[in-house]
Amino acid sequence: RCHGLSAFAWKANGWTLNLDMEEIIKKENINEPVILQGISQGGFGALFFAERTNFQIKGLVLESISPGMKNIYNHLLDYSPFPSWLFAWLPKLLVYRWKLVKWDSIKYTPSNIINKLSQIPIFIVHTEKDRIYDYRKHFVPLKNLIANRKNSFSWLVPSPAKHSKTDAHPDYEKKLT
């Protein structure tokens, strides 16, 4: 949805992409375990799909994703052309309106889902030059989250790769295998 050669859709996000994955698996009659690869919002989609379905997942490759909603919100403030103090009220509104006690208590944050999927191998990939999600705020917490798991790995892709362009690195294919 809204990426590459796909048709335009208004609601392209991790949740709708996870529903698309389910539809494709049913339509293509896929019955064998799969490795899901998702870039950016597609990474969220892959996580949501793995967490909410009983489908056999052999592994997850998550590229350029964020560990949680607070990180995404703060990131948007960093890149906003407006002063961040203009939006200081928004988290309070979210807490009041939707009764979110803590940002990371939200059920469907990547960090919470990754903790639940301890049996599935996860490969987290991010780029040093990612202008969308700064690796220090997004990759490092996820790398630390999986650091003690025997079946999971991470790779910080050196420049010149950018957000969702990790495959431009010459070692990309070797790292995936």
C-alpha positions as CSV (number, residue, x, y, z in Angstrom):
1,R,0.0,0.0,0.0
2,C,1.3,3.4,-1.1
3,H,4.9,2.0,-1.7
4,G,6.7,1.0,-4.8
5,L,4.3,0.0,-7.6
6,S,1.3,-0.7,-5.4
7,A,-1.9,1.2,-5.8
8,F,-2.6,4.2,-3.6
9,A,-4.4,3.6,-0.4
10,W,-5.3,6.0,2.4
11,K,-4.7,3.8,5.3
12,A,-1.2,2.4,4.8
13,N,0.2,1.6,8.2
14,G,1.6,-1.3,10.1
15,W,-1.8,-2.6,11.0
16,T,-3.3,-2.6,7.5
17,L,-0.1,-4.1,6.1
18,N,-0.4,-7.0,8.5
19,L,-4.0,-7.5,7.2
20,D,-2.6,-7.4,3.7
21,M,0.0,-10.2,4.6
22,E,-2.8,-12.4,5.9
23,E,-4.8,-11.8,2.7
24,I,-1.8,-12.7,0.5
25,I,-1.1,-15.9,2.4
26,K,-4.7,-17.0,2.1
27,K,-4.9,-16.0,-1.6
28,E,-1.7,-17.7,-2.5
29,N,-2.6,-20.7,-0.4
30,I,0.7,-20.7,1.5
31,N,0.9,-23.5,4.0
32,E,4.6,-23.6,4.8
33,P,6.4,-21.6,7.4
34,V,7.6,-18.2,6.0
35,I,10.3,-15.6,6.8
36,L,8.6,-12.2,6.9
37,Q,10.6,-9.2,5.9
38,G,9.2,-5.7,6.5
39,I,10.7,-2.3,6.0
40,S,9.6,0.7,8.1
41,Q,5.8,0.4,8.4
42,G,6.1,-3.1,6.8
43,G,8.2,-4.1,9.8
44,F,5.4,-3.1,12.1
45,G,3.0,-5.1,9.8
46,A,5.3,-8.2,10.0
47,L,5.4,-8.0,13.8
48,F,1.6,-7.5,14.1
49,F,1.0,-10.5,11.8
50,A,3.5,-12.7,13.7
51,E,1.9,-11.8,17.1
52,R,-1.7,-12.1,16.2
53,T,-1.9,-15.1,13.9
54,N,-1.2,-18.8,14.4
55,F,0.7,-19.0,11.1
56,Q,4.1,-20.6,11.3
57,I,6.8,-17.9,11.1
58,K,10.4,-19.1,10.5
59,G,11.9,-15.7,11.1
60,L,11.4,-11.9,10.9
61,V,13.6,-9.4,9.2
62,L,12.8,-6.0,10.5
63,E,14.3,-3.0,8.7
64,S,14.2,0.6,9.8
65,I,11.6,0.3,12.5
66,S,11.1,2.0,15.8
67,P,10.8,0.4,19.3
68,G,7.7,2.2,20.4
69,M,5.1,4.9,20.0
70,K,6.9,7.5,22.2
71,N,10.0,7.2,19.9
72,I,7.9,7.8,16.9
73,Y,6.1,10.8,18.4
74,N,9.4,12.4,19.6
75,H,10.9,11.7,16.2
76,L,8.1,13.5,14.4
77,L,8.7,16.5,16.7
78,D,12.4,16.5,15.8
79,Y,11.5,16.8,12.1
80,S,8.6,19.1,12.4
81,P,9.1,22.6,11.0
82,F,7.2,23.9,14.0
83,P,8.5,24.4,17.5
84,S,8.0,21.3,19.7
85,W,6.4,23.3,22.5
86,L,3.4,23.8,20.2
87,F,2.7,20.1,20.5
88,A,3.5,19.6,24.1
89,W,-0.2,19.2,24.9
90,L,-0.7,16.2,22.6
91,P,0.7,13.4,24.9
92,K,-1.5,14.8,27.7
93,L,-4.5,14.7,25.5
94,L,-3.7,11.1,24.5
95,V,-3.3,10.1,28.1
96,Y,-6.6,11.8,29.1
97,R,-8.7,10.7,26.1
98,W,-7.5,7.2,25.6
99,K,-6.3,6.6,29.2
100,L,-2.8,5.6,28.1
101,V,-1.0,5.4,31.4
102,K,2.4,4.9,29.8
103,W,3.5,5.1,26.2
104,D,5.2,1.7,26.3
105,S,2.2,0.0,28.0
106,I,0.5,0.1,24.6
107,K,-0.1,-3.5,23.6
108,Y,1.1,-3.2,20.0
109,T,4.5,-1.6,20.3
110,P,7.3,-3.3,18.6
111,S,9.3,-3.8,21.9
112,N,6.3,-5.5,23.5
113,I,5.7,-7.8,20.6
114,I,9.4,-8.7,20.2
115,N,9.4,-9.8,23.9
116,K,6.4,-12.1,23.2
117,L,8.0,-13.6,20.1
118,S,11.0,-15.1,21.9
119,Q,10.9,-18.4,19.9
120,I,11.1,-16.6,16.5
121,P,14.5,-15.6,15.1
122,I,14.6,-11.9,14.5
123,F,17.1,-9.9,12.4
124,I,17.0,-6.2,13.0
125,V,18.6,-4.0,10.3
126,H,19.0,-0.2,10.4
127,T,21.1,2.4,8.7
128,E,23.5,4.9,10.2
129,K,22.2,7.6,7.8
130,D,18.5,7.0,8.3
131,R,16.8,10.4,8.2
132,I,13.4,9.0,9.2
133,Y,14.4,7.0,12.3
134,D,17.7,8.0,13.9
135,Y,19.5,4.8,14.8
136,R,20.5,6.0,18.3
137,K,16.8,6.4,19.3
138,H,15.3,3.5,17.3
139,F,17.9,0.8,16.4
140,V,19.9,0.8,19.7
141,P,16.9,0.1,22.0
142,L,15.8,-2.8,19.7
143,K,19.4,-4.1,19.4
144,N,19.6,-4.1,23.3
145,L,16.3,-5.8,23.5
146,I,17.4,-8.9,21.5
147,A,21.1,-8.8,22.6
148,N,20.7,-11.9,24.9
149,R,18.7,-14.0,22.5
150,K,20.6,-16.8,20.8
151,N,18.4,-16.8,17.7
152,S,18.4,-13.1,16.9
153,F,20.8,-10.7,15.4
154,S,21.2,-7.0,14.5
155,W,23.1,-5.1,11.9
156,L,23.7,-1.3,11.7
157,V,24.3,-0.7,8.1
158,P,27.1,1.8,7.4
159,S,26.6,4.7,5.1
160,P,25.7,5.4,2.3
161,A,22.5,3.4,2.8
162,K,19.4,5.4,3.9
163,H,15.9,4.6,5.3
164,S,14.5,1.6,3.5
165,K,17.6,1.5,1.3
166,T,19.6,-1.1,3.2
167,D,19.7,-3.4,0.2
168,A,22.0,-0.8,-1.5
169,H,24.8,-2.0,0.8
170,P,27.1,-4.5,-0.9
171,D,27.0,-6.9,2.1
172,Y,23.2,-6.9,2.3
173,E,22.6,-10.3,0.7
174,K,25.4,-12.0,2.7
175,K,24.0,-10.6,6.0
176,L,20.5,-11.9,5.2
177,T,21.7,-15.5,4.7
